[in-house]
């Protein structure tokens, strides 16, 4: 379940970056524009999801406590990885695709 949430963060950022590229931005600029357009909403989503899971850390049940802590840490980690890695991968992929198209 938590991995699915992390994948959603990456998908939102990747889609926004690719949309910016289709709108005419260069690959690096498209990655920045993608983050600019959806970075804040994705951050709010990550914060609210992590907060919802961390509330479970105050449960009387030890399994729920552990799940709450682990899930909130994984959500934050997935957000950070999405924020740092996805724009680099999208820009790199776009640069490789454009280089392949220009080769004879």
C-alpha positions in Angstrom: 0.0 0.0 0.0 2.7 2.5 0.9 4.8 1.6 -2.2 1.7 2.4 -4.3 1.6 5.9 -2.7 5.3 6.4 -3.4 4.8 5.4 -7.0 2.0 7.9 -7.3 4.3 10.7 -6.2 6.8 9.7 -9.0 4.1 9.4 -11.6 2.7 12.9 -10.9 6.2 14.4 -11.2 7.1 12.4 -14.3 3.9 13.2 -16.1 4.2 16.9 -15.3 7.8 16.9 -16.6 6.9 15.1 -19.8 3.9 17.5 -20.3 6.2 20.5 -20.0 8.6 18.9 -22.5 5.7 18.4 -25.0 4.9 22.0 -24.5 8.3 22.9 -25.9 10.6 23.1 -22.9 14.1 21.6 -23.1 14.5 18.3 -21.1 16.2 20.0 -18.1 13.8 22.9 -18.1 10.9 20.5 -18.4 12.0 18.7 -15.3 12.2 22.0 -13.4 8.8 23.1 -14.8 7.3 19.7 -13.8 8.5 20.1 -10.3 7.3 23.7 -10.2 3.8 22.8 -11.3 3.2 19.7 -9.1 5.9 19.8 -6.5 3.9 21.6 -3.9 0.7 19.5 -4.3 2.8 16.3 -4.1 4.6 17.6 -1.0 1.2 18.3 0.7 0.0 14.9 -0.3 3.1 13.3 1.2 2.9 15.3 4.4 -0.8 14.5 5.0 -0.3 10.8 4.2 2.8 10.6 6.5 0.9 12.4 9.2 -2.1 10.0 8.9 0.3 7.0 9.3 2.3 8.5 12.1 -0.9 8.9 14.1 -0.9 5.1 14.3 2.4 5.3 16.3 0.3 6.4 19.3 -1.9 3.2 19.2 -2.1 0.8 22.1 -1.4 -2.1 19.6 2.3 -2.7 19.0 1.8 -3.9 15.5 -0.1 -0.7 14.6 2.6 1.4 16.2 5.3 -0.2 14.2 3.3 0.0 11.0 2.6 3.7 11.6 6.2 4.5 12.1 7.5 2.4 9.2 4.7 3.6 6.8 5.3 7.3 7.6 9.1 6.9 7.1 8.5 5.1 3.8 6.1 7.8 2.5 8.6 10.5 3.3 11.5 8.6 1.7 9.4 7.9 -1.4 8.6 11.6 -1.7 12.3 12.6 -1.3 13.4 10.0 -3.9 10.6 11.2 -6.3 11.6 14.8 -5.8 15.3 14.2 -6.4 15.5 11.2 -8.8 12.5 11.4 -11.1 13.3 14.8 -12.7 16.9 13.6 -13.4 15.6 10.4 -15.0 13.0 12.2 -17.1 15.5 14.8 -18.3 18.1 12.1 -19.0 15.7 9.9 -20.9 14.5 12.8 -23.0 18.1 13.8 -23.8 18.9 10.2 -24.9 15.7 10.0 -27.0 16.5 13.3 -28.8 20.1 12.2 -29.4 18.9 8.9 -30.9 16.6 10.8 -33.2 19.4 13.1 -34.5 21.9 10.3 -35.2 22.2 9.3 -38.9 
